[in-house]
């Protein structure tokens, strides 16, 4: 009698909610990157306070933490993750060099910017890998995030006691000293002239706090997919969100919430809000049959989410390049840049005022969405 092999176990269902959440975030990110004439109230806050653009990258970091928490739930491959961090670091250095060349016509190594958004993201990935050595369960990730936020808040509060008026300022804050000492004052943000580095080591602690809280959410979602009842999932998600928001309120009594130093109340507040939306999407979208119409509606967002690294950093890089180049050439660019000309041209074609930004924003969103839809159809994903 012939024995039949046991039926193959189907692969676990992918958590579409994470891709949809990243897709929604990327819609905002692409629109923001293409909005080259945004008003001051929307642009990054100069120091204290939180403006709308300040929220985009922290939400991306929290969602990246969720993805890493899921990816590292079973095991971490040290060689592969080391390579990923190195690739991201090298990409960041190459991009910084390109922008320097476009702005100055040469690369001044004596003042080369050692930090940047891609370098910060690489450090976040490396930090999450190290945290994974002690974090297995969702609550362990949450505790790690709270401890990081508490440590940074303690540092900032202690430092502020030595500042005029006991307030952190660009002239009196730990980034101005620590990041300058590690990288050299000439190699940090605007060569140290701004008094802080939004991609430096002090900021990294707050960013890792957001990522760790995101990893807690990712692990909660993964556990639910693997059989944990919905009631326990809601309890775990509620504890995570409550801990983040309470932590934001408590640390906010001592340190203001702002992005320039990614302070603890800012890190935990953004993480709490992002985890809330992510878990709601998970409970609404994952673990049930999906009809053709709904799948078609999800498809563009899922495609964006699956290629989040490409779209987030790619749209930022493309806009930066288009703002520094133009048909007249020159270094720095002479006359209007390509970004300015395209904004005017598209506005004229749709009958909008010449300064209208929305036609270029919509065109950028459609172009990036079309690209990732084609890549998703071909199962091509850009990863470090």
N, C-alpha and C positions, 0 to 999 in steps of 0.2 A: 504494500500500500504506500503510495507516494505521500510524503509529508510536505505540506505546504508551509512556506516560511510565514512567520507571524506578520500581520499587516504592519507596514511602516507607520511610526508615530508621526502624525502631521506636525510640521513646525509650529511653534507657538505664534498666535496672531500678533501682528505688529500693532503697537499702540498708536493709532492714527491721531489721537488727541494731541500728542506731543508735536507731531508734524503740522497739524492744523494750527496749534498755538504759535509755533515758529513761523508758519506762513503768514498769520495775521500780523505778527510783529514785523516781519519783513516787508509787508505792504507799507506799513508806517515808515520803516527805515528807508526804503527806496524813495518814497515820496519826499521825505525829509532831505535825503542826499541830493535830490534833483531840485529842491527849492533853494536856489542860489541867492535869492533876495529876501530871505526870511527876516521878519522884524526882530528887534533886539529882545522883546519880551518872550519870543519863542526860542531864540538861540541860547546856547549854553550860558548859564549864569556866570558873571565874572568871578564871583567868589561865593559868598553865602547865599542861601536860597536855592530853590529848585525850579528851573524852567522846563517846558515840555521836552525839549531835545535831550535834557539831562537824563531822561528816563529810558531812552531807547537802548543804549548799550547795556545798562544794568539788567533790563528785562532779557536781553539776549544772553547775558552771562548766567542768569538764573535758569533759563530754559536749557542752556548748554550744560549746566550742572545737573539738571534732570536727566538729560540724555546720557551724560557720563555715569550718573548713578545707575542707570539701567544697563549700560554697556559693561560696567565693571562689577555688576552684581555677582557674577560667577567667578571671574578671575581677571587679573591684570597681566598683560604680557609686557614685561619690563623693556625688552628690546624694541618692540613696536611703539610703545608709548614714548620712549626716549627719542626714537626717530621722529615721531610726530612733533614733539616739543622743539627739536632742532630744526625741522623743516619750517615750522611757524616762525621761529626766531630768525632764521635766514631770510624768509620771505619778508618779515618786517624790516630787517636791515636793508634788503634790496629796494623795498618800496621807499624807505626814508632816503636812500641814496638817489633814487630817481627823482623824487620831489626836490631834493637839494640841487640836483643838476638842472632841473627845469627852472628853478628860481634864481640860480646864480651862475649857471653855465659851467659849474665845476663842483667838486665835492671837497669841502674843507674838513679834513679828518681831525684837525685840532679842535673843531667845534661840532663834530658830527653828533647828532642826536642818538644816544644809545637806547632811549626808551621810545615807546610808541604803542598804538592800540594793538597791533599784531603781537608785539613783544609781550605786552601785558596779558593778552589772551593765552599766549604760549605758557607764561608763568602760571596762569590760572589752571590750565590743563595739568601742568606738572604738579601744582599744589594739590589738586584733587586726587591725582595718582598717589601722592604721599599720604593724604588723609585716608585713602582707601585701605592702607595698612592697618588702621585701627577701627575702621567703620564698615560694618556689615549690615546692620539693621537700620531702618529708617530713623529711629530715635537717636542712634549714634551719630548719624549725619547731622541731625538737628542740634544735638549737643555741641558738636564740633563747630557748627555755624555760630551758635550763641557764644561759645568760648572765644572764638576769633573776634566777634563783634565786641565782647566785653573787654578783651585785651586791647583792642584798638581804642575803645572809648576811654579806658584807663590811661593809655599813653597820651591821648589828646587832652584829657582833663588835667593830667599832671603837668603837661607842657603849658597849658593855658594859664596855670597859676603863676607862671613866671612872665606872662605877657602883660603889657599895659591894659588895664581894665579887665584883666583875666579873660580876654577874648582872643581867639585864634584869628590871625590876620595873615595876609601874604608875607608880611615882614616878620611874623613870629608864629611859626608852626614847625612841626618835626620834619616834614618833607623838605623844607628849605635847608635843613642841616643834614638829615640822614641820607636823602637821595643825592645831594651834592657831594657828600663824603664818599659814598659808594661809587658813583658813576663819574664824579668830577663835575663841578659847577658848569663848565662849558659844554657838558654832554647831556644835560637834562633839558627839560621843556624851556624853549626860547632862551637857551644858554643860562638858565637860572634867573633871568631878569624878572620873571613873574613871581618868584619867591616860593614856588611849589611845582610839583610834577604830577599831573593827572594820570600818569602811567607808571609812577614810581613804586617803591617798596611799601610806603605807607598806604597808598591807595590799594595795593595788592591785598593787604590784610582784609580790608572791607569787601573787596571783590570776591575773595575766597569765602567770606561769610555768606554772601548772596549765593554763590555757587553751591556751597554745602547745603544750604536750606533747599535749593533746587534739587540737589541729589536726594534729599529726604523725600521730596514729593515724587521723584522718579521711582524710588524704591517702593513707596506706598502703591503707586500705580502698578508696578510689576507684581507685587504681592497679590493685589486684587485680581489681576489677570490670571495668576497661577492658583487661585482658589480661595483666597482670604475673603470672607463674607463682606458684603457691602457695608454692613453696620460697623464692623471693625475698621474698614477703610475710612469711613466718615469720621470715626473717632480719631484715628491717626492723623488724618488731614486737618481736623479741627484743632488738635493739639499743636500741630506744626504751625498753622496760621496764627493761632492765639499766642503761641510762644514768640513768634516773630513780631507780632504787633505790640505785645506787652514789652518785649525787649526794645522795640523802637521807642516806645513811650518812656521807658525807664532811662535808657541812655540819652534820650532827647532832653531830659532834665539837666544833663551836664554838658552835652555837646550838641550844637545845632546840626540839622540835617542838610547836607549839601554834597554835590557830586565832586567838586574839585579835590576833596580828600576822601571821597567815598566813605563818609563818616558812618558810624555804627547805626544811628537811627535811620539814615538814608538807606543803607544796605539792607537792614531788616524790614523796613517799611516796603521797599520795592519787592523784596522776596516774598513777604506775606501776601501782597496783592497779586503777584504773579502766580504763586502757588494756588491761591483761591481760584483764579480763572482756569488754571491748568487742570486742577482736580474736577472742577465742574464740567469742563469739556470731556475729560476722561469718562466720567459717569454718564454723560449724555451720548458719547460717540462710540466708545469701545465696548466690546463684549456682546454685540448684538448683530443680527443680520442687517446688511446694508443693501438697499435697492439700487437699481441702476441710476435713477435720477439723483439720489443723494450722493452716490459715488461720483457722479459727474460733477456735482457741485463742490465736492471735497477736493477733486483732482488737482486744480491749480494750487490750492493751499498746501496740499500734501507734497506736490512737486517742489514748491518753494521751500517747504520744511526739510525735505530730503537733501536739498542742496543749499542749506542755510549758510554754510561757511562761504561758498562761492558768491552768493547774492549779497550777504551782509558786507563782506570786505571788498568784493568786486565792485559793487555800486559806489562804495566810498572811494575806492581807488580811481575808478573811471571819472567821477565828478572832479576829484582833485586834479587829475591830469587835464581834463577839459577846461578847467579854470586857469591853468597855467600855460596853455598853448592856444594859438589862434592863427588865422590865415596870414597875418602880417609877420609872423615869426618873432624872433628876438628873445633874449633872455635878460630880464624877465620879458614876458610877452608884450609886444607893442600893439596898442589898440585893443579892440574888444576880443575877448577869448571866445573859443568855440562854444562854450556853455552859454555865454551871454548872447551870442549871435543866434544860436538855436532857440533860445527862449524867445527872442524877438520874432524870429521867423515863424515859429509855431503859433505864437500869439496872433500874428498878422493873418495867418492862414485860417484861423477859426474866428476871426473878427473880434478878438479880445484886445483890450488895451495893450500897448507895447510892453508895459512892465508886468503884465499878468504872468504869474508863475505856473498856474495850474496846467496849461497845455503841455509844457515840458515834463511836469511831474507825471501826468497821465501817460505820456508817450514812454517815459522811462519805465514806469510800472508795467505797461503792456509788453515792452521789449524784453525785460527780465523775466516776466511770466512766460512768454512764448519760449524763451531759451530753455528755462527749466522744465517746461512741459515736454519739449522735444527730448531733453536729456533723460527725464523720468521715463518716458516711453521706451527709451533705449537702455534703461537701467544703468545710466552713467551718472556717477555721483563723485563730486570733487571733494576729497578729504585730504587732510595733511598726512 
